Amino acid sequence: MPTTTSVLIVGASLNGLTAALLLARRNVACIVVERHARTAIQYKFRGISARSMEIYRAAGIEPQIRRCDGIDEKMAQVARKANLADPETVWQGVPGVDVVDLSPTTAAVCDQDQLEPILKAEAERLGADIRFNTELVSFEQDERGIRGRIRDRASGNEDVVSAAYLIAADGTNGTTRDALGIERHGPGVLQHWMNVIFETDLAPVIDGRPLRAIFLTDINGTFVPRAGGRWLMAVQYVPERGERVEDFTDERCRDLIRRGAGRSDVHVGVVDVRPWEAAALVAERFVEGRAFLVGDAAHVMPPTGGFGGNTGIQDAHNLAWKLEAVLRGQAGPPLLDSYDQERRPVAERTLAQALARLQAWFKDPSKRLPPAEPIIDDYAVTFGYCYPAGAFVTEAPAPSGRRASSEISSSEAFEHPREPSGRPGSRAPHVIVEFDGTRTSTTDLFGDHWTLVAGPRGASWLDAAANADQAGPFDLRAYRIGEQLRDVEERWARAFGVNDDDAVLIRPDGFIAWRSRGKRGDSRRSLTEALDYLSFRHVLTPR
């Protein structure tokens, strides 16, 4: 008999483990298979954006992540030198660290080899079945579900897993996307790099200033220090010049590290050496039947801007609540199509921003990129991404004809979070309110639930919410400004673009699903129609 679960996740790296954690928190059964024997040794990903930290904060793992964060974000610097011993240093500040008016949390530095065990432990504690050294051999799907054949790589034993859905989180070189017949588009591979993890006695400071990263011109590479003595060196190699992966022996790596340090007596212990590619690609679609692509399986970005891993975290967050709603019968299967509608345009535009930074900083290393689009503020990319269509009640007239994701402009995809529109399809702004005598952020208040917030004159919306909670498709929490919530800074109406007698409906992922915005008349009917529309169980046009 096959093993049965709700979701089969292929890949137990950053995004697969994030998906497992977010599903397990919702009591959605999942099995994760990972062909490698353990979590990552390498860490291309280390900077968790404040938006991603909001997700991990809601998941309850912010304290564990902060304990790994050995860098003071407000003090840490990016430096440029010939080598560490050179007296001349060019300092570059790190933007985007002061977000007190945008979020209840801040960015964190937690290297991938430290973050993945945190995700794994918490997901397993909540019931996720995570199997390392196990590979997906083959799978098939039909209208009833997924059947995957998996193999224990140590014993050779095989098992069949029957699941309702599949999440492909097996990275840019994984096989699941190809098995689904999904092509990718984009410039492709831009650069070839080697990551070298090494142990050293080098101090992660220069002139008393903590280092986040340092570019070293003597080796044309970067050192990424970490408290505790384990560092990363990233250096480029060019196959067109005859340079090969095999050339990076331990001896050569030690020599490069000492050249970068500007000292021959530095201690170097090589831990791991691994190649990777800076690439730019987006899958033609993120959904195929009952299978979904997340993270690098869906989109690959160069590291400029630090957007790639964070976009994958946000993929998993977008998908998890939708899978739960459909599996619980709260919503119809068409809700899952909105994952592609929402996440693919954001991935396209975020990739364009990563490429714009790459071209500005490195002057188009591939010599074949299209003209760069204007660089959007980091805060807008981090917090201000908006969905052009999806699981929300749009207020704008539907455009004639369906546009490709790549045709959606950055001005449509991003808004500055300090000037929020409050429109459906955008992230609900961070506003300080007082609840039960304690000041809190609306971001924390919304959590993982459907939430209705009504203005001071919106008592009828609470009555409507009580009725919807009893008879509607979703569990709904409702609050009124001036009753359960005090608007500490008197910002709520302005931030959400509403009046005192309006109401705003927030999805479990913290995005605005609907707002009354001047609607008058039957509050109960208006809210019920909106919720029915959002459940994708009926074809309705909400009032």
LUMVEXTI-999798 format. One record per residue (C-alpha): residue number from 0; residue in one letter; x negated, y, z negated. Coordinates in Angstrom, 2 decimals, m for minus. Layout:
N
NUM  a  X  Y  Z $
...
% end
This chain:
543
0  m  0.00  0.00  0.00 $
1  p  m1.31  3.48  0.81 $
2  t  m2.16  5.96  m1.92 $
3  t  0.51  8.67  m1.94 $
4  t  0.03  12.36  m2.64 $
5  s  1.56  15.67  m1.62 $
6  v  m1.52  17.28  m0.05 $
7  l  m4.70  15.72  1.29 $
8  i  m7.58  18.22  1.26 $
9  v  m10.63  17.52  3.43 $
10  g  m13.70  19.19  1.97 $
11  a  m14.62  19.96  m1.65 $
12  s  m16.66  23.09  m1.16 $
13  l  m15.62  26.62  m2.16 $
14  n  m12.32  26.81  m0.28 $
15  g  m11.24  23.20  m0.65 $
16  l  m11.79  23.31  m4.40 $
17  t  m9.99  26.66  m4.61 $
18  a  m7.01  25.15  m2.78 $
19  a  m7.06  22.15  m5.12 $
20  l  m7.11  24.39  m8.18 $
21  l  m4.26  26.60  m6.97 $
22  l  m2.13  23.61  m6.01 $
23  a  m2.84  21.77  m9.26 $
24  r  m1.79  24.85  m11.23 $
25  r  1.56  24.55  m9.48 $
26  n  1.80  20.85  m10.30 $
27  v  1.40  19.91  m6.66 $
28  a  m0.37  16.57  m6.40 $
29  c  m3.46  16.61  m4.20 $
30  i  m6.37  14.36  m3.28 $
31  v  m9.63  15.99  m2.18 $
32  v  m12.24  14.04  m0.21 $
33  e  m15.80  15.28  0.25 $
34  r  m18.46  13.39  2.19 $
35  h  m21.33  14.83  0.13 $
36  a  m22.18  13.26  m3.19 $
37  r  m21.85  16.41  m5.30 $
38  t  m21.02  20.10  m5.28 $
39  a  m23.31  22.54  m3.48 $
40  i  m26.99  23.00  m4.26 $
41  q  m27.26  25.85  m1.78 $
42  y  m25.36  29.12  m2.10 $
43  k  m24.63  31.23  0.92 $
44  f  m21.65  32.56  m1.04 $
45  r  m22.24  34.44  m4.28 $
46  g  m20.34  37.74  m4.36 $
47  i  m16.73  37.28  m5.47 $
48  s  m14.76  40.39  m4.49 $
49  a  m12.44  42.07  m6.97 $
50  r  m9.46  40.84  m4.92 $
51  s  m10.69  37.25  m5.14 $
52  m  m11.34  37.76  m8.84 $
53  e  m7.68  38.73  m9.22 $
54  i  m6.85  35.28  m7.85 $
55  y  m9.29  33.49  m10.14 $
56  r  m8.14  35.64  m13.08 $
57  a  m4.54  34.49  m12.53 $
58  a  m5.87  30.92  m12.30 $
59  g  m7.39  31.28  m15.77 $
60  i  m11.07  30.88  m14.88 $
61  e  m12.30  34.47  m15.07 $
62  p  m14.10  33.90  m18.41 $
63  q  m16.08  30.93  m17.04 $
64  i  m17.09  32.94  m13.97 $
65  r  m18.17  35.94  m16.06 $
66  r  m20.43  33.71  m18.13 $
67  c  m22.37  32.90  m14.94 $
68  d  m22.58  36.54  m13.89 $
69  g  m26.12  37.58  m14.79 $
70  i  m26.03  40.77  m12.75 $
71  d  m24.67  44.09  m13.96 $
72  e  m22.78  45.14  m10.84 $
73  k  m22.94  48.84  m11.70 $
74  m  m26.70  48.69  m12.25 $
75  a  m27.78  46.11  m9.69 $
76  q  m29.45  47.39  m6.55 $
77  v  m30.36  46.20  m3.09 $
78  a  m33.97  47.03  m2.31 $
79  r  m36.23  47.01  0.73 $
80  k  m40.00  46.51  0.48 $
81  a  m42.88  45.06  2.40 $
82  n  m43.29  42.56  m0.45 $
83  l  m42.56  42.53  m4.16 $
84  a  m46.04  43.81  m5.03 $
85  d  m45.84  46.79  m2.68 $
86  p  m45.55  50.09  m4.62 $
87  e  m43.11  51.59  m2.12 $
88  t  m39.45  50.69  m2.65 $
89  v  m36.39  51.86  m0.74 $
90  w  m33.26  51.54  m2.89 $
91  q  m29.76  51.04  m1.59 $
92  g  m26.76  51.23  m3.87 $
93  v  m24.09  48.53  m3.82 $
94  p  m20.70  49.99  m2.83 $
95  g  m17.34  48.84  m4.11 $
96  v  m18.12  48.11  m7.75 $
97  d  m15.97  50.79  m9.41 $
98  v  m12.37  49.71  m8.85 $
99  v  m10.77  50.60  m12.18 $
100  d  m7.98  52.48  m10.40 $
101  l  m7.40  49.65  m7.90 $
102  s  m7.51  46.44  m9.90 $
103  p  m7.42  45.07  m13.44 $
104  t  m10.69  43.25  m12.75 $
105  t  m13.99  43.78  m10.94 $
106  a  m16.20  41.90  m8.54 $
107  a  m18.46  39.18  m9.92 $
108  v  m21.69  37.51  m8.93 $
109  c  m21.38  33.75  m9.32 $
110  d  m23.46  31.68  m6.95 $
111  q  m21.71  28.92  m5.08 $
112  d  m23.63  26.17  m6.88 $
113  q  m22.30  27.57  m10.17 $
114  l  m18.77  28.40  m9.00 $
115  e  m17.92  25.07  m7.43 $
116  p  m18.34  23.05  m10.67 $
117  i  m16.03  25.54  m12.43 $
118  l  m13.38  25.09  m9.74 $
119  k  m13.78  21.31  m9.76 $
120  a  m13.54  20.96  m13.54 $
121  e  m10.44  23.13  m13.82 $
122  a  m8.72  21.49  m10.85 $
123  e  m9.38  18.04  m12.30 $
124  r  m8.19  19.15  m15.73 $
125  l  m4.91  20.12  m14.12 $
126  g  m4.55  16.81  m12.30 $
127  a  m6.28  17.12  m8.92 $
128  d  m7.89  13.88  m7.69 $
129  i  m11.32  14.89  m6.33 $
130  r  m13.43  12.21  m4.67 $
131  f  m17.02  12.95  m3.72 $
132  n  m19.10  10.69  m1.46 $
133  t  m15.84  9.98  0.34 $
134  e  m15.10  10.82  3.96 $
135  l  m12.01  11.08  6.10 $
136  v  m12.48  8.51  8.85 $
137  s  m9.34  9.24  10.84 $
138  f  m5.82  10.55  10.42 $
139  e  m2.54  10.83  12.25 $
140  q  0.58  12.86  11.66 $
141  d  4.24  12.84  12.64 $
142  e  7.35  14.68  11.49 $
143  r  7.36  12.69  8.24 $
144  g  3.81  13.29  7.07 $
145  i  0.08  12.59  7.27 $
146  r  m1.66  9.22  7.12 $
147  g  m5.42  9.43  6.59 $
148  r  m7.98  6.66  6.37 $
149  i  m10.75  7.47  3.90 $
150  r  m14.00  5.63  3.15 $
151  d  m16.13  5.48  0.01 $
152  r  m19.61  6.04  1.47 $
153  a  m21.35  4.16  m1.32 $
154  s  m19.29  0.96  m1.26 $
155  g  m17.88  1.13  2.25 $
156  n  m14.40  0.45  0.88 $
157  e  m11.55  2.09  2.77 $
158  d  m8.17  3.33  1.63 $
159  v  m5.14  4.87  3.32 $
160  v  m3.72  8.10  1.93 $
161  s  m0.15  9.07  2.74 $
162  a  0.47  12.81  2.26 $
163  a  3.09  15.36  3.17 $
164  y  0.45  17.87  4.32 $
165  l  m3.25  18.17  5.09 $
166  i  m5.63  21.07  4.44 $
167  a  m8.81  21.13  6.50 $
168  a  m11.51  22.82  4.41 $
169  d  m14.49  20.96  5.88 $
170  g  m16.29  24.03  7.19 $
171  t  m17.49  25.29  10.53 $
172  n  m19.08  21.97  11.50 $
173  g  m16.31  19.76  10.14 $
174  t  m14.51  17.32  12.38 $
175  t  m10.91  17.89  11.32 $
176  r  m10.32  20.97  13.45 $
177  d  m11.59  19.15  16.55 $
178  a  m9.40  16.15  15.74 $
179  l  m6.42  18.52  15.66 $
180  g  m7.38  19.80  19.12 $
181  i  m7.84  23.38  17.98 $
182  e  m10.31  25.49  19.94 $
183  r  m12.16  28.60  18.69 $
184  h  m12.98  31.93  20.29 $
185  g  m15.57  34.57  19.55 $
186  p  m19.23  35.40  20.19 $
187  g  m20.41  32.13  18.60 $
188  v  m23.81  31.64  17.00 $
189  l  m25.67  34.93  16.49 $
190  q  m28.70  33.96  14.41 $
191  h  m30.41  30.90  12.94 $
192  w  m31.49  30.98  9.29 $
193  m  m33.17  28.81  6.71 $
194  n  m32.08  28.93  3.08 $
195  v  m34.73  27.89  0.58 $
196  i  m33.74  27.39  m3.06 $
197  f  m36.80  27.65  m5.30 $
198  e  m37.74  27.92  m8.95 $
199  t  m40.12  30.69  m9.89 $
200  d  m41.51  32.83  m12.69 $
201  l  m40.79  36.05  m10.79 $
202  a  m38.78  38.65  m12.74 $
203  p  m35.44  39.69  m11.15 $
204  v  m36.19  43.40  m11.69 $
205  i  m38.30  46.14  m10.11 $
206  d  m39.31  49.12  m12.23 $
207  g  m36.80  48.00  m14.82 $
208  r  m33.91  48.00  m12.35 $
209  p  m32.03  44.70  m11.87 $
210  l  m32.04  43.32  m8.35 $
211  r  m29.07  41.99  m6.45 $
212  a  m31.08  41.26  m3.32 $
213  i  m34.28  42.50  m1.70 $
214  f  m35.23  42.57  1.97 $
215  l  m38.95  41.88  2.52 $
216  t  m40.40  43.03  5.81 $
217  d  m43.58  40.92  5.48 $
218  i  m41.50  37.76  5.95 $
219  n  m38.52  39.34  7.76 $
220  g  m36.32  37.74  5.15 $
221  t  m34.48  38.26  1.90 $
222  f  m34.97  37.16  m1.70 $
223  v  m31.84  36.73  m3.81 $
224  p  m32.86  36.52  m7.48 $
225  r  m30.97  34.90  m10.29 $
226  a  m31.45  34.94  m14.03 $
227  g  m32.97  31.67  m15.20 $
228  g  m35.65  31.47  m12.53 $
229  r  m33.84  29.84  m9.60 $
230  w  m33.95  32.10  m6.53 $
231  l  m32.95  31.92  m2.88 $
232  m  m35.04  32.92  0.12 $
233  a  m33.27  33.41  3.45 $
234  v  m35.51  33.71  6.52 $
235  q  m34.60  33.76  10.19 $
236  y  m36.02  31.43  12.81 $
237  v  m35.61  31.68  16.59 $
238  p  m35.32  28.40  18.55 $
239  e  m35.88  30.34  21.79 $
240  r  m39.40  31.05  20.54 $
241  g  m40.00  27.37  19.86 $
242  e  m39.32  27.66  16.11 $
243  r  m37.77  24.54  14.61 $
244  v  m36.08  23.43  11.42 $
245  e  m38.81  20.79  11.04 $
246  d  m41.43  23.54  10.74 $
247  f  m40.09  24.54  7.30 $
248  t  m42.05  22.07  5.23 $
249  d  m42.35  22.58  1.50 $
250  e  m45.87  23.89  2.04 $
251  r  m44.77  26.48  4.59 $
252  c  m41.84  27.54  2.37 $
253  r  m44.18  28.05  m0.59 $
254  d  m46.48  30.12  1.63 $
255  l  m43.57  32.32  2.81 $
256  i  m42.38  32.82  m0.76 $
257  r  m45.85  33.87  m1.95 $
258  r  m46.19  36.25  1.00 $
259  g  m42.83  37.75  0.09 $
260  a  m43.95  38.05  m3.53 $
261  g  m47.24  39.67  m2.49 $
262  r  m49.05  37.33  m4.88 $
263  s  m50.84  34.03  m4.44 $
264  d  m50.55  33.00  m8.08 $
265  v  m46.76  32.99  m8.33 $
266  h  m45.16  29.72  m9.44 $
267  v  m43.00  28.18  m6.69 $
268  g  m41.05  24.95  m6.95 $
269  v  m39.07  24.19  m3.80 $
270  v  m35.67  22.71  m4.69 $
271  d  m33.80  22.54  m1.40 $
272  v  m34.30  23.65  2.22 $
273  r  m31.37  23.86  4.59 $
274  p  m30.57  25.57  7.92 $
275  w  m27.46  27.59  8.64 $
276  e  m26.12  29.77  11.41 $
277  a  m24.78  33.29  11.31 $
278  a  m21.81  32.96  13.65 $
279  a  m18.58  34.70  14.62 $
280  l  m15.65  32.46  15.53 $
281  v  m11.91  32.25  14.83 $
282  a  m9.67  29.25  15.45 $
283  e  m6.97  29.70  18.08 $
284  r  m4.39  28.70  15.48 $
285  f  m4.49  27.93  11.77 $
286  v  m1.57  25.49  11.74 $
287  e  m1.06  22.31  13.73 $
288  g  2.02  20.37  12.67 $
289  r  1.50  19.49  9.01 $
290  a  m2.19  20.43  8.97 $
291  f  m3.69  23.78  7.97 $
292  l  m7.16  25.28  8.40 $
293  v  m8.71  27.33  5.59 $
294  g  m12.09  29.00  5.11 $
295  d  m14.90  28.28  7.56 $
296  a  m12.79  25.65  9.30 $
297  a  m10.55  28.54  10.38 $
298  h  m12.98  31.44  10.71 $
299  v  m16.73  31.94  10.56 $
300  m  m18.20  35.36  9.84 $
301  p  m21.73  36.74  9.58 $
302  p  m22.60  37.59  5.96 $
303  t  m22.64  41.36  6.52 $
304  g  m20.03  42.72  4.15 $
305  g  m19.65  39.51  2.16 $
306  f  m16.19  38.89  3.64 $
307  g  m16.33  35.26  4.78 $
308  g  m16.03  33.25  1.56 $
309  n  m13.58  35.75  0.07 $
310  t  m11.33  35.52  3.12 $
311  g  m11.27  31.73  2.60 $
312  i  m10.29  32.11  m1.06 $
313  q  m7.43  34.33  0.04 $
314  d  m6.41  31.76  2.69 $
315  a  m5.97  29.14  m0.02 $
316  h  m4.04  31.58  m2.21 $
317  n  m1.66  32.44  0.62 $
318  l  m1.03  28.78  1.44 $
319  a  m0.68  27.25  m2.03 $
320  w  2.59  28.90  m3.11 $
321  k  4.14  28.24  0.29 $
322  l  3.32  24.53  0.13 $
323  e  4.81  24.34  m3.35 $
324  a  8.01  26.13  m2.27 $
325  v  8.55  23.76  0.65 $
326  l  7.64  20.62  m1.31 $
327  r  10.05  21.64  m4.10 $
328  g  12.84  22.30  m1.60 $
329  q  12.92  26.01  m2.50 $
330  a  12.10  26.99  1.08 $
331  g  12.41  25.49  4.53 $
332  p  9.37  24.20  6.47 $
333  p  9.31  27.30  8.74 $
334  l  7.88  29.19  5.75 $
335  l  4.62  27.36  6.41 $
336  d  4.39  28.84  9.91 $
337  s  3.95  32.22  8.26 $
338  y  0.50  31.10  7.06 $
339  d  m0.81  31.43  10.62 $
340  q  1.20  34.61  11.24 $
341  e  m0.33  36.27  8.22 $
342  r  m3.84  34.95  7.81 $
343  r  m5.07  34.73  11.41 $
344  p  m4.69  38.46  12.21 $
345  v  m6.44  39.33  8.94 $
346  a  m9.28  36.93  9.79 $
347  e  m9.62  38.49  13.27 $
348  r  m9.86  42.02  11.91 $
349  t  m12.08  41.10  8.98 $
350  l  m14.47  39.35  11.36 $
351  a  m14.49  42.51  13.50 $
352  q  m15.49  44.50  10.42 $
353  a  m18.29  42.04  9.58 $
354  l  m19.55  42.37  13.17 $
355  a  m19.33  46.15  13.04 $
356  r  m21.58  46.12  9.97 $
357  l  m23.94  43.62  11.61 $
358  q  m24.31  45.88  14.64 $
359  a  m24.77  48.99  12.52 $
360  w  m27.40  47.39  10.29 $
361  f  m29.20  45.14  12.77 $
362  k  m28.39  46.69  16.17 $
363  d  m26.68  43.69  17.76 $
364  p  m29.20  40.88  17.29 $
365  s  m27.39  38.66  19.80 $
366  k  m27.36  41.32  22.55 $
367  r  m23.95  40.01  23.66 $
368  l  m21.42  41.40  21.22 $
369  p  m18.59  43.63  22.42 $
370  p  m18.72  47.29  21.38 $
371  a  m18.33  47.58  17.63 $
372  e  m15.12  49.03  16.28 $
373  p  m15.28  51.82  13.67 $
374  i  m16.27  50.62  10.22 $
375  i  m13.37  50.64  7.77 $
376  d  m14.01  51.46  4.12 $
377  d  m15.04  48.44  2.02 $
378  y  m12.13  49.03  m0.35 $
379  a  m9.65  48.83  2.53 $
380  v  m11.06  45.51  3.74 $
381  t  m11.15  44.10  0.20 $
382  f  m7.72  45.21  m1.05 $
383  g  m5.89  46.84  1.84 $
384  y  m5.38  44.03  4.35 $
385  c  m1.77  43.96  5.54 $
386  y  0.22  41.31  7.34 $
387  p  1.81  42.34  10.66 $
388  a  4.45  39.59  10.46 $
389  g  5.27  36.69  8.18 $
390  a  7.14  35.85  4.99 $
391  f  8.51  39.29  4.20 $
392  v  11.37  41.52  5.30 $
393  t  9.88  44.01  7.70 $
394  e  11.11  47.59  7.73 $
395  a  9.76  48.45  11.17 $
396  p  11.46  47.51  14.43 $
397  a  10.15  44.23  15.80 $
398  p  7.65  44.86  18.64 $
399  s  8.68  43.68  22.07 $
400  g  6.72  40.58  23.02 $
401  r  4.32  38.63  20.85 $
402  r  0.81  40.03  20.61 $
403  a  m2.33  37.99  20.12 $
404  s  m3.98  38.40  16.71 $
405  s  m7.03  39.95  18.37 $
406  e  m4.81  42.70  19.81 $
407  i  m3.76  43.98  16.37 $
408  s  m5.79  47.07  15.51 $
409  s  m7.72  47.67  12.31 $
410  s  m5.46  50.64  11.57 $
411  e  m2.54  48.19  11.47 $
412  a  m4.44  45.50  9.57 $
413  f  m5.87  47.67  6.78 $
414  e  m4.66  50.54  4.64 $
415  h  m6.65  52.34  1.99 $
416  p  m5.60  51.02  m1.43 $
417  r  m5.85  54.50  m2.93 $
418  e  m3.10  55.55  m0.53 $
419  p  m0.79  52.52  m0.63 $
420  s  2.32  52.45  1.54 $
421  g  4.17  49.90  m0.57 $
422  r  5.50  48.39  2.64 $
423  p  6.42  44.70  2.80 $
424  g  3.44  42.65  3.92 $
425  s  0.95  44.67  1.87 $
426  r  m0.63  43.90  m1.50 $
427  a  1.40  45.20  m4.43 $
428  p  m0.58  48.13  m5.90 $
429  h  m2.23  48.02  m9.30 $
430  v  m0.21  50.22  m11.66 $
431  i  m0.62  50.40  m15.44 $
432  v  2.59  49.63  m17.33 $
433  e  3.39  48.90  m20.95 $
434  f  5.07  45.54  m21.57 $
435  d  5.97  44.25  m25.04 $
436  g  3.89  47.04  m26.54 $
437  t  0.77  46.17  m24.57 $
438  r  m0.70  47.98  m21.60 $
439  t  m1.16  45.71  m18.61 $
440  s  m1.55  45.86  m14.85 $
441  t  1.32  45.08  m12.54 $
442  t  m1.18  42.76  m10.80 $
443  d  m1.43  40.65  m13.97 $
444  l  2.30  40.94  m14.68 $
445  f  3.30  39.51  m11.32 $
446  g  1.05  36.48  m11.78 $
447  d  2.20  33.49  m9.76 $
448  h  5.93  34.21  m9.78 $
449  w  8.59  35.87  m7.69 $
450  t  9.11  39.20  m9.43 $
451  l  11.64  41.99  m9.03 $
452  v  10.82  45.44  m10.40 $
453  a  13.61  48.02  m10.43 $
454  g  13.34  51.74  m11.00 $
455  p  14.70  53.59  m14.04 $
456  r  18.13  54.00  m12.41 $
457  g  18.15  50.47  m10.97 $
458  a  20.08  48.55  m13.64 $
459  s  22.29  46.97  m10.97 $
460  w  19.21  45.25  m9.50 $
461  l  18.61  43.41  m12.79 $
462  d  22.18  42.12  m12.73 $
463  a  21.59  41.02  m9.13 $
464  a  18.34  39.30  m10.15 $
465  a  20.06  37.42  m12.97 $
466  n  22.60  36.07  m10.50 $
467  a  19.87  35.23  m7.96 $
468  d  17.83  33.42  m10.59 $
469  q  20.79  31.16  m11.32 $
470  a  21.93  30.55  m7.76 $
471  g  19.03  31.56  m5.51 $
472  p  16.18  29.54  m4.04 $
473  f  13.37  30.89  m6.24 $
474  d  12.70  31.31  m9.95 $
475  l  12.78  35.07  m10.36 $
476  r  11.47  37.36  m13.08 $
477  a  12.98  40.85  m13.26 $
478  y  11.96  44.06  m15.02 $
479  r  13.18  47.65  m15.03 $
480  i  10.95  50.68  m15.40 $
481  g  12.02  52.47  m18.57 $
482  e  13.52  49.32  m20.10 $
483  q  11.18  46.30  m20.19 $
484  l  8.34  48.30  m18.62 $
485  r  7.02  51.78  m19.36 $
486  d  5.33  53.51  m16.43 $
487  v  2.29  54.72  m18.36 $
488  e  0.84  56.90  m15.61 $
489  e  4.14  57.67  m13.83 $
490  r  2.76  56.14  m10.64 $
491  w  5.14  53.26  m9.95 $
492  a  7.58  54.94  m7.55 $
493  r  4.84  56.74  m5.60 $
494  a  2.58  53.68  m5.35 $
495  f  5.39  51.43  m4.13 $
496  g  7.00  54.05  m1.88 $
497  v  10.43  53.93  m3.56 $
498  n  12.85  56.05  m5.58 $
499  d  14.05  55.61  m9.17 $
500  d  17.15  53.66  m8.10 $
501  d  15.25  51.26  m5.81 $
502  a  13.81  47.79  m6.40 $
503  v  10.76  45.94  m5.08 $
504  l  10.42  42.16  m4.67 $
505  i  6.92  40.67  m5.08 $
506  r  5.83  37.25  m3.80 $
507  p  3.87  34.77  m5.94 $
508  d  0.64  35.84  m4.20 $
509  g  1.10  39.47  m5.22 $
510  f  2.29  40.74  m1.82 $
511  i  5.42  42.82  m1.33 $
512  a  8.21  40.75  0.21 $
513  w  11.05  43.30  0.30 $
514  r  12.13  46.62  m1.13 $
515  s  15.54  48.22  m1.24 $
516  r  14.20  51.68  m0.35 $
517  g  17.37  53.73  m0.35 $
518  k  19.80  50.87  0.22 $
519  r  23.12  51.58  m1.44 $
520  g  26.15  49.45  m2.13 $
521  d  26.22  45.83  m3.21 $
522  s  22.87  45.12  m4.93 $
523  r  23.73  41.49  m5.48 $
524  r  24.46  40.90  m1.82 $
525  s  21.37  42.78  m0.64 $
526  l  19.01  40.85  m2.92 $
527  t  20.66  37.50  m2.19 $
528  e  20.36  38.05  1.55 $
529  a  16.71  39.02  1.19 $
530  l  15.90  35.91  m0.86 $
531  d  17.78  33.64  1.54 $
532  y  15.90  35.17  4.44 $
533  l  12.57  34.68  2.65 $
534  s  13.36  31.05  1.87 $
535  f  13.51  30.26  5.62 $
536  r  16.49  28.03  4.95 $
537  h  18.95  30.18  6.89 $
538  v  18.77  32.54  9.82 $
539  l  19.91  35.84  8.32 $
540  t  19.24  39.50  8.83 $
541  p  18.94  41.08  5.38 $
542  r  20.67  44.38  4.83 $
% end
